[in-house]
Amino acid sequence: MSTEHCENSPDDLPDKRLELRPTTEADRTYIARLNFLTDTFGDEHGTVPAEFDEDFTFYVDDWQPERGGFIAWRGNIPAGGVWLNWGTDERHGYGHAEPGIPEIALAVEGRYKSQGIGTALLHAATELARELGAPGISLSVKDTNTRAARLYRYVGFKDISASDAHGYSILIKRF
């Protein structure tokens, strides 16, 4: 998939344009940061859960660039990203729905919230999964993260599970 440019208002300077670049191996360190932000809901000083290191193995160490993802750039500053995680029934993340449907992980840097970056990343991940032959994408969202849950439902995700004991729901978007 080629680099995408997402136009902003005409008053924006060209160097402030949002650009979505496909992930490469060089992005693994930034994906590790984004993984941290997903676990702390964007709070730079937030506490990571006890399972953080174990989950890191699946979401970061096991991730492969050819499995897909995008890093959002605002000029020369990374603003967030999304990456696809292809789990199995035996080994998967929290948002696993079924084999063949990748779970996405997504985070946006705090300074760039409410600028449409999350929406752009969700659309790009949807199109990429479609191009890769997946019948849908899934994710996990904390019930108290109402802003994210509202966005996911707005772009077409549907609940497939009730909240678990930790207050997370699994959502899926079928194509």
C-alpha positions in Angstrom: 0.0 0.0 0.0 1.3 3.4 -0.9 1.8 6.4 1.4 -1.4 8.2 2.0 -1.9 11.9 2.5 -4.9 13.1 4.4 -5.9 16.6 3.6 -6.7 19.0 6.4 -8.2 22.4 6.3 -6.9 24.7 3.5 -5.4 27.0 6.2 -3.0 24.2 7.3 0.6 24.6 6.3 1.9 21.8 4.0 4.3 20.6 6.7 1.4 20.0 9.0 -0.4 17.6 6.6 -1.2 14.2 8.0 0.7 11.4 6.2 0.1 7.7 6.9 3.2 5.6 6.1 3.2 1.8 6.0 5.1 0.3 8.9 8.6 -1.2 8.4 10.9 -3.0 10.8 12.4 0.4 11.7 9.0 1.3 13.3 9.2 -1.5 15.9 10.6 0.9 18.6 7.8 3.4 18.0 5.2 0.5 18.0 6.6 -0.4 21.5 5.8 3.2 22.6 2.4 3.0 21.1 1.8 -0.3 22.8 2.6 1.5 26.1 0.1 4.2 25.3 -2.6 1.7 24.6 -2.1 0.1 28.0 -2.0 3.5 29.8 -4.8 5.0 27.7 -2.4 7.7 26.5 -1.3 8.7 30.1 2.4 9.3 29.9 2.6 8.7 33.7 0.1 5.9 33.8 0.7 2.6 35.5 1.1 -0.4 33.2 -0.9 -3.5 34.1 0.8 -6.6 35.6 0.5 -8.4 32.3 2.3 -5.7 30.3 5.5 -7.7 29.7 3.7 -10.8 28.6 1.4 -8.8 26.3 4.4 -7.0 24.9 5.6 -10.2 23.5 2.5 -10.7 21.4 1.8 -7.1 20.4 5.4 -5.9 19.8 8.0 -8.8 19.7 5.8 -11.1 17.6 4.6 -8.4 15.2 6.0 -8.5 11.7 6.0 -5.5 9.4 4.5 -7.5 6.5 1.5 -8.2 8.8 0.6 -4.5 8.3 0.2 -1.2 9.9 0.7 2.5 9.5 2.4 5.3 11.4 0.7 8.7 11.2 3.0 11.7 10.8 2.2 15.3 11.3 5.1 17.0 9.4 8.2 15.3 10.8 6.6 14.2 14.1 5.1 10.8 14.6 1.5 11.3 15.8 0.3 7.8 16.3 -0.1 4.4 14.6 -2.1 1.3 14.0 -0.8 -2.2 13.5 -2.4 -5.5 12.7 -1.9 -8.6 14.9 -2.8 -11.9 13.4 -3.6 -14.2 16.3 -4.7 -17.8 16.5 -7.2 -19.5 18.9 -4.1 -20.7 20.9 -2.1 -17.4 20.9 -3.8 -14.0 20.6 -4.4 -10.6 22.1 -7.3 -9.3 24.0 -9.3 -8.3 20.9 -9.1 -11.6 19.1 -12.4 -12.5 17.5 -11.6 -15.5 15.3 -8.8 -16.9 13.2 -8.2 -15.0 10.0 -9.4 -11.7 11.4 -6.6 -9.5 12.5 -6.8 -7.6 15.8 -5.7 -4.0 15.5 -3.9 -2.0 18.1 -4.1 1.8 17.8 -2.8 4.8 19.7 -2.6 8.5 19.1 -0.1 10.8 20.8 -1.8 13.0 23.3 -0.9 16.3 21.6 -2.7 15.0 18.4 -6.0 13.8 19.9 -9.2 15.2 18.4 -7.6 15.9 15.0 -9.0 12.9 13.1 -5.9 10.8 13.3 -7.6 7.9 15.0 -10.3 7.9 12.3 -7.8 8.0 9.5 -5.8 5.2 11.0 -8.9 3.0 11.4 -9.9 3.6 7.8 -6.4 2.7 6.6 -6.2 -0.4 8.7 -9.7 -1.5 7.4 -8.5 -1.1 3.8 -5.2 -2.9 4.4 -7.0 -5.8 6.1 -9.4 -6.0 3.2 -6.5 -6.0 0.7 -4.8 -8.8 2.7 -7.9 -10.9 2.3 -9.2 -10.7 5.9 -13.0 -10.8 6.3 -12.9 -8.2 9.0 -10.9 -6.6 11.8 -11.3 -6.7 15.6 -10.2 -4.9 18.7 -10.6 -4.7 22.4 -11.7 -1.6 24.2 -12.0 -0.7 27.9 -15.6 0.1 28.9 -14.4 3.3 30.6 -12.7 4.5 27.4 -16.0 5.9 26.2 -14.4 8.2 23.6 -12.5 5.4 21.8 -15.5 3.1 22.0 -17.8 5.7 20.5 -15.3 6.2 17.6 -15.0 2.5 17.0 -18.8 2.1 16.8 -19.1 5.2 14.6 -16.8 3.7 12.0 -18.7 0.4 11.9 -17.4 -1.8 14.7 -20.0 -4.0 16.5 -19.9 -5.6 19.9 -19.4 -9.3 19.8 -18.7 -9.9 23.5 -20.0 -8.6 26.8 -17.5 -7.0 29.1 -15.1 -9.4 30.7 -14.1 -9.3 34.4 -11.6 -6.5 33.7 -14.2 -4.3 31.9 -13.1 -4.9 28.3 -15.3 -5.6 25.3 -14.4 -7.1 21.9 -15.6 -5.3 18.8 -15.5 -6.5 15.2 -15.9 -4.8 11.8 -16.8 -7.3 9.1 -16.3 -6.5 5.4 
